[in-house]
Amino acid sequence: MPKNVSWDEQGDWDARGTWGARTSAGRKLDLAHWQARLDALRAEHHVPGASLALLVDGTVHELASGVLHRGTGVEATTDSVFQMGSIAKIYTATLIMRLAESGELDLDAPVVEVMPEFSVADPEATRVITIRQLLSHTSGLTCDFTHDSGRGDDCLAGYVEAARGVALDCPPGTVISYSSVGYNVLGRIIEVVTGKVWDQALKDLLLTPLGLTHTMTLPEEALRFRAAMGHLGAPGQDPDPAPQWDLMPRSAAPYGRVIATAGDLARLARMHLTGGLAEDGTRVLREETVAMMRHRVVDCPDKWTVSSDGWGLGWTLYDWNGVQGYGHDGASIGQYGYLRVVPSAGVAVALLTNGGGAREVYAALYRELLSALAGVTMPEPFAPPAEPPAVDFAPLVGTYRREGVVITVTERDGAGRVRYEFVDGMKDFSEPLHIDLLPVTETVFAGTGVGAAFSEDYMPVVFSTLPDGTDCVYIGMRCGPRAA
């Protein structure tokens, strides 16, 4: 049996002498081949360690490669846990949907009806923002508001209080703007309705019914397991261990900190694929609730940053040449995760990594895996065409602003350029980024000089217009309205 491999079903050797797992539906998986591809791609793109889980015909197959920490050399195994970043939003969305189907929440109720202390900078927005809008990133609430409200059980209440004066990205219910703030508000709603802290509600309502014994939220819980360390460094080189294991405060958990194995993430996906059933037959969600979560609520102007065509209630939605799928990406300090689900094929793929060119590994590996297992043809990497169109940059020049970020678009000698500057509470996050814009269309540009954080090679920069006529620019799925 290959090293660092585990699965639930029996396997056998084929005529080539290759070990494979036979799924419950009789499909043969060449696990040795996928282990070799994971090993090769991980090494090629300088990813220290990775864990991969494949859900096929109801069975979870787990592979691992590399090391959890380049300093210690501790091996990555299938029971190693990784920080999953924004994949946490799927857990929060699933909890909200459990409460909605039990009648404890109305998704279309204004948040203030459930949580009267909720408030944002715009009084009218405060009055009308709904729970459904928070789930689908259409509330207008911004993303990059960081606030450490401490380690106490009141941390989410403190965060929501601190966010009261934060400006919105756009009017509620108009367009999508990816919002971590909105998911923290959802986390606090869960606390208000259940009377439990978010972490405990997650365990009681989701982790325990699903038997997810290697999923947790707090650093001290991760110490019980082999935990991956994030790594940072220049592209194309072996990265070094990050200065800290985790920089996120406890209040970030509903939008950004669930820690798990790739296998446990695939088991969460299995519950959604089976119409809300846990492996033992326990009903966690109704079929209609599961379907509602992946029903498209809004289209995405930026279809490249996370490969999204639209958004449902929690799920990122994909259209691969007519084959529908859903999933979510996530990142923390030097750790990156990717989940893709193809319901028509009964397939889910979860990849968790700890640094280096993780997105490049994801792109190459998932193209091969989803083609072989689900007949999916994923889009080619985002890039400018060989012959870029001529674009008049003059209408795009200006200053765009959202909470924590100022985006300045300039034009010189017919070429566009962006200065992406962190301000306010984000001002020490990074030095300003200087991005050259290569035209893809008149409103879509491939940004250079940022690395592979947003795409395999180029960062999508997408100009759009809000329904009220305000010009805006999307970078990282966040909407920045024109300020000047």
C-alpha positions in Angstrom: 0.0 0.0 0.0 1.4 3.4 -0.9 2.8 5.5 1.9 0.6 8.3 3.3 -2.6 6.8 1.8 -5.8 5.9 3.5 -9.3 5.0 2.3 -12.5 3.3 3.4 -12.8 0.7 0.8 -10.8 -2.4 -0.2 -8.2 -2.1 -3.0 -6.3 -4.4 -5.3 -3.4 -4.6 -7.6 -4.1 -4.2 -11.3 -2.3 -5.9 -14.2 0.3 -3.2 -14.2 1.2 -3.8 -10.6 -0.5 -0.6 -9.5 -2.4 -0.4 -6.3 -5.9 1.1 -6.7 -9.0 1.5 -4.6 -12.2 0.0 -5.9 -15.2 2.3 -5.1 -18.6 1.2 -4.0 -19.9 1.7 -7.5 -17.0 -0.4 -8.9 -15.0 2.5 -10.4 -11.2 1.9 -10.1 -9.1 4.7 -8.8 -5.3 4.6 -9.6 -4.3 6.0 -6.2 -0.6 5.4 -6.9 -0.9 7.6 -10.0 -2.5 10.5 -8.1 0.0 10.1 -5.3 2.8 10.5 -7.8 1.1 13.5 -9.4 0.6 15.1 -6.0 4.3 14.4 -5.1 5.6 15.8 -8.4 3.5 18.9 -8.5 4.1 19.7 -4.9 7.9 19.5 -5.4 7.8 21.4 -8.7 6.0 24.3 -7.2 7.9 24.4 -3.9 4.9 23.5 -1.7 6.3 22.0 1.6 3.4 19.8 2.4 -0.1 18.9 1.1 -3.0 16.7 1.9 -5.5 15.6 -0.8 -8.9 13.9 -0.3 -11.0 12.4 -3.1 -14.7 11.7 -2.6 -15.8 9.2 -5.3 -19.0 7.1 -5.2 -19.5 8.0 -1.5 -16.0 6.9 -0.4 -13.3 9.2 0.8 -9.7 8.4 -0.3 -6.9 10.4 1.4 -3.3 11.1 0.2 -0.5 13.2 1.7 2.9 14.5 0.6 5.9 16.4 1.9 6.4 17.9 5.3 4.3 20.0 7.7 7.3 22.2 8.7 10.5 22.6 6.7 12.3 23.5 9.9 11.5 20.3 11.8 10.9 17.9 8.8 7.8 16.4 10.3 6.1 14.4 7.7 2.6 15.4 6.3 0.2 12.5 6.8 -3.5 12.0 6.0 -4.4 12.8 9.6 -2.5 16.1 9.6 -4.6 19.2 10.1 -4.3 22.5 8.2 -5.8 26.0 8.6 -8.4 26.4 5.9 -9.0 30.1 5.9 -12.2 31.2 4.2 -13.5 27.7 3.7 -14.7 28.3 7.3 -17.5 30.3 5.7 -19.1 27.1 4.4 -19.3 25.8 8.0 -20.9 29.0 9.2 -23.4 29.0 6.2 -24.4 25.4 7.0 -25.0 26.3 10.6 -27.2 29.2 9.6 -29.2 26.9 7.2 -29.8 24.4 10.0 -31.3 27.1 12.2 -33.4 28.4 9.3 -34.9 25.1 8.4 -35.8 24.5 12.1 -37.7 27.7 12.1 -35.3 29.6 14.4 -34.3 32.0 11.7 -36.0 33.7 8.7 -33.4 34.2 6.0 -35.2 37.2 4.6 -35.6 38.9 8.0 -33.5 42.0 8.6 -30.5 41.3 10.8 -31.7 43.9 13.3 -34.8 41.8 14.0 -32.6 39.0 15.3 -29.8 41.1 16.7 -31.1 44.6 17.6 -27.6 45.8 18.4 -26.4 45.3 14.8 -25.5 48.5 13.1 -23.4 49.8 10.1 -22.4 53.3 9.1 -25.5 53.7 6.9 -28.7 53.8 8.9 -30.8 52.8 6.0 -28.5 49.8 5.3 -28.7 48.9 9.0 -32.5 48.7 8.6 -32.7 46.5 5.5 -29.7 44.1 5.4 -30.9 40.5 5.6 -29.4 37.2 6.6 -29.8 35.9 3.1 -27.7 38.9 1.8 -25.0 38.1 4.3 -24.9 34.5 3.1 -24.6 35.5 -0.6 -22.1 38.4 -0.1 -24.7 40.9 -1.3 -25.1 42.8 1.9 -22.7 45.5 1.0 -20.6 44.9 4.1 -16.9 45.0 3.5 -14.3 42.3 3.8 -11.0 43.5 5.2 -11.9 45.0 8.6 -9.6 43.4 11.2 -10.3 43.8 14.9 -8.9 41.7 17.7 -11.6 41.6 20.4 -9.7 39.2 22.6 -9.8 35.5 23.4 -13.0 35.6 25.5 -16.3 34.0 24.7 -17.6 37.6 24.0 -15.1 38.1 21.1 -17.8 38.0 18.3 -20.0 40.4 20.2 -17.0 42.7 20.5 -16.2 42.4 16.8 -19.7 43.2 15.7 -19.8 46.2 18.0 -16.4 47.5 16.6 -17.6 47.1 13.0 -20.6 49.5 13.5 -18.9 52.5 11.9 -17.4 50.6 8.9 -18.4 52.0 5.5 -20.2 49.7 3.1 -18.6 48.6 -0.3 -22.0 49.1 -2.1 -25.7 49.4 -1.3 -27.3 46.2 0.1 -28.9 43.8 -2.3 -27.4 45.3 -5.4 -24.2 43.4 -6.4 -21.7 40.9 -4.9 -18.8 42.1 -2.8 -17.0 39.4 -0.9 -17.4 40.0 2.8 -15.7 38.5 5.8 -17.4 41.0 8.0 -20.8 39.6 6.9 -19.8 36.1 8.0 -18.7 37.3 11.4 -22.2 38.9 11.8 -23.6 35.5 10.8 -21.4 33.9 13.5 -22.8 36.2 16.1 -26.4 35.5 14.9 -25.7 31.8 15.6 -24.6 32.7 19.1 -27.7 34.8 19.7 -30.1 32.2 18.5 -28.5 29.1 20.1 -27.2 30.7 23.3 -23.9 29.0 22.7 -20.5 30.5 21.6 -19.9 29.9 17.8 -17.3 27.3 18.4 -19.6 25.1 20.6 -22.5 25.6 18.2 -20.3 24.3 15.4 -19.4 21.2 17.4 -22.9 20.4 18.6 -24.8 21.1 15.3 -22.3 20.0 12.7 -19.1 18.4 13.7 -20.5 15.8 16.1 -23.4 14.8 13.9 -21.0 14.3 11.0 -18.4 12.5 13.0 -15.7 15.0 12.1 -13.2 14.1 14.8 -10.3 16.0 13.1 -12.0 19.4 12.7 -11.6 22.2 15.3 -11.4 26.0 15.7 -9.0 26.8 18.4 -5.2 26.6 18.4 -5.0 24.6 21.6 -7.3 22.0 20.1 -5.0 21.7 17.1 -2.1 20.8 19.4 -3.7 17.3 19.8 -2.9 16.6 16.2 -0.1 16.8 13.6 -0.6 20.5 12.6 0.8 22.1 9.4 2.9 25.2 9.7 2.4 27.9 7.1 5.4 28.9 4.9 6.2 32.2 3.2 8.7 33.2 0.5 9.3 34.5 -3.0 7.7 32.7 -5.9 9.8 29.9 -7.4 11.8 29.2 -4.2 11.4 26.9 -1.2 9.5 29.0 1.4 10.5 29.4 5.0 8.2 28.7 8.0 6.0 31.7 8.8 7.0 33.8 11.9 3.8 32.7 13.6 1.5 29.7 13.3 -1.6 31.9 13.3 -2.1 35.7 13.1 -5.9 35.7 13.2 -7.8 36.6 16.4 -10.4 34.2 17.8 -13.2 36.5 16.4 -12.1 35.6 12.9 -13.3 32.0 13.2 -16.7 32.2 11.5 -15.1 33.7 8.4 -11.6 32.3 8.5 -10.5 29.7 11.0 -11.6 26.2 10.9 -8.8 23.7 11.1 -9.2 20.2 9.6 -7.9 17.3 7.6 -8.6 17.2 3.9 -10.6 14.0 4.6 -12.9 15.8 7.1 -13.4 18.5 4.6 -14.4 15.9 2.0 -16.8 14.4 4.5 -18.5 17.7 4.9 -18.9 17.8 1.2 -20.3 14.3 1.2 -23.1 15.5 3.5 -24.1 18.1 0.9 -23.8 15.6 -1.9 -26.1 13.1 -0.2 -28.9 15.6 0.3 -28.0 16.4 3.9 -27.2 13.0 5.3 -24.2 12.1 7.5 -22.4 8.8 6.8 -24.4 7.0 9.5 -27.7 8.2 8.0 -28.2 11.1 10.5 -30.1 13.9 8.7 -28.1 17.1 9.2 -30.0 19.2 6.5 -33.1 18.6 4.4 -32.6 18.0 0.7 -34.3 21.2 -0.2 -32.0 23.1 2.1 -28.9 21.6 0.5 -30.3 22.5 -2.9 -31.1 26.1 -1.8 -27.5 26.6 -0.7 -26.2 26.0 -4.2 -28.9 27.8 -6.1 -27.4 30.9 -7.8 -28.3 34.1 -6.0 -25.9 36.5 -7.8 -23.6 36.6 -10.8 -19.9 37.5 -10.3 -18.4 40.3 -12.5 -15.0 38.9 -11.5 -15.1 35.3 -12.8 -11.4 34.6 -12.3 -10.1 35.4 -8.8 -11.7 32.2 -7.4 -13.0 30.8 -10.7 -16.5 31.8 -9.7 -19.5 32.3 -12.1 -21.9 33.1 -9.3 -22.6 32.7 -5.6 -25.2 30.8 -3.7 -25.9 30.8 0.1 -22.4 30.2 1.1 -21.1 28.2 -1.9 -19.0 29.6 -4.7 -20.7 28.4 -7.9 -18.9 27.2 -11.1 -20.0 26.4 -14.7 -17.4 24.2 -16.4 -18.7 24.3 -20.0 -22.2 23.3 -18.9 -21.1 21.1 -16.0 -22.3 22.7 -12.7 -20.2 22.6 -9.6 -19.6 24.4 -6.3 -16.9 24.8 -3.6 -14.8 27.4 -1.8 -11.2 28.5 -1.5 -9.4 29.6 1.6 -6.1 31.1 2.8 -4.5 31.9 6.1 -0.8 32.8 6.9 1.0 30.6 4.3 -1.7 27.9 4.2 -4.1 27.5 1.2 -7.2 25.2 0.7 -9.4 24.3 -2.3 -12.7 22.4 -2.4 -14.5 21.5 -5.6 -17.7 19.5 -5.8 -19.3 18.1 -9.0 -22.8 16.9 -8.0 -23.6 15.2 -11.3 -20.6 12.9 -10.9 -20.9 12.5 -7.1 -17.3 13.8 -6.8 -15.6 16.1 -4.4 -11.9 17.0 -4.3 -10.3 18.8 -1.2 -6.7 20.0 -1.3 -4.9 21.6 1.8 -1.4 23.0 1.5 1.1 24.9 3.6 2.8 27.4 1.3 4.7 27.9 -1.9 3.0 27.8 -5.3 -0.2 26.2 -3.9 -2.5 27.7 -6.4 -0.4 26.3 -9.3 -0.5 22.9 -7.7 -4.3 23.2 -7.4 -4.7 24.4 -11.0 -2.7 21.6 -12.6 -4.0 18.8 -10.3 -7.6 19.7 -10.4 -7.6 20.0 -14.2 -6.4 16.4 -14.3 -8.6 15.1 -11.4 -11.9 16.6 -12.4 -11.4 15.6 -16.0 -10.7 12.0 -15.1 -13.2 11.6 -12.3 -16.1 13.9 -13.5 -15.6 14.7 -17.1 -15.0 18.4 -16.3 -12.9 20.7 -18.5 -11.7 23.5 -16.3 -10.9 26.9 -17.9 -7.4 27.7 -18.9 -5.4 30.0 -16.6 -6.4 33.6 -16.6 -4.1 35.6 -18.8 -4.1 38.4 -21.4 -4.6 37.4 -25.0 -1.7 37.1 -27.4 -3.0 40.3 -29.1 -4.6 42.5 -26.4 -7.3 44.8 -27.5 -6.8 48.5 -27.7 -8.4 50.2 -24.6 -9.1 53.8 -23.7 -8.0 54.0 -20.1 -9.2 57.6 -19.6 -12.7 56.6 -18.3 -11.2 54.2 -15.8 -8.6 56.6 -14.3 -9.4 57.7 -10.8 -9.4 56.7 -7.1 -11.4 53.9 -5.8 -11.8 53.1 -2.1 -13.2 50.5 0.3 -12.5 49.9 3.9 -8.8 49.4 4.5 -7.8 49.9 0.8 -7.2 52.8 -1.6 -6.9 51.8 -5.3 -5.5 54.5 -7.6 -5.7 53.9 -11.3 -3.5 55.9 -13.6 -2.6 56.0 -17.3 0.6 56.8 -19.0 1.5 56.5 -22.7 -1.6 54.4 -23.3 -0.9 51.9 -20.5 -2.8 51.5 -17.3 -1.4 51.1 -13.8 -2.8 50.5 -10.3 -1.4 51.4 -6.9 -3.1 49.2 -4.4 -2.5 50.7 -1.0 -3.5 49.5 2.5 -4.8 52.2 4.8 -6.7 52.6 8.1 -6.6 49.4 10.1 -4.9 47.6 7.3 -2.0 50.1 6.8 0.7 47.8 8.2 -0.5 44.7 6.4 1.8 45.2 3.4 3.7 47.8 1.4 1.7 49.3 -1.5 1.4 47.0 -4.6 2.2 48.5 -8.0 0.3 46.6 -10.8 0.6 47.0 -14.6 -2.7 46.4 -16.4 -2.7 44.2 -19.5 -6.1 44.4 -21.3 -8.2 41.3 -21.7 -11.4 43.2 -22.6 -12.3 46.9 -22.3 -13.2 46.3 -18.6 -11.1 43.2 -17.6 -7.4 43.4 -17.1 -4.6 41.0 -16.1 -2.5 42.6 -13.4 1.2 41.8 -13.2 3.7 41.8 -10.5 1.5 40.3 -7.7 2.4 36.6 -8.0 0.1 33.6 -7.9 -2.1 34.6 -4.9 -5.1 35.5 -7.1 -4.5 33.4 -10.2 -1.8 31.2 -11.6 0.1 34.1 -13.0 -2.0 37.3 -13.2 -4.3 39.1 -10.9 -7.8 39.9 -12.3 -8.7 43.6 -12.2 -12.4 44.1 -13.3 -14.1 47.4 -13.8 -17.9 47.6 -13.4 -20.8 49.9 -12.6 -23.2 49.6 -9.7 -26.9 49.8 -10.4 -27.0 53.4 -9.1 -24.4 54.4 -11.8 -21.3 54.5 -9.5 -18.2 53.2 -11.2 -16.3 50.5 -9.3 -13.4 48.1 -9.6 -13.2 44.5 -8.3 -9.9 43.2 -7.0 -9.9 40.0 -5.0 -13.7 39.7 -5.4 -14.0 43.0 -3.4 -15.9 45.9 -4.8 -14.2 49.3 -4.6 -16.5 52.2 -5.5 -15.0 55.3 -7.2 -14.2 58.0 -4.7 -12.6 60.6 -7.0 
